Amino acid sequence: MEWLMWFTKFENTKPLAMLIFLTVFLLILYYVYGSRRRGQQLETFKNIPFLDDIQGEIQDEKGKQS
């Protein structure tokens, strides 16, 4: 039970919290950039906000040609 008392001291919890957050951050980076296939999939996702604009322009051009 003495090891639980270690957590009650504020100066001990700061490095522990930093270690936990750093580990989580590195795991997120590994998840995002670790797989080549996942990286390619995420690269295609970056253009999703612009797809509506592109499709609207294509439909406008089709309407003008008719």
Secondary structure, 3 states (H helix, E strand, C coil): CHHHHHCCCHHHHHHHHHHHHHHHHHHHHHHHHCCHHHHHHHHHHCCHHHHHHHHHHHHHHHHHHC
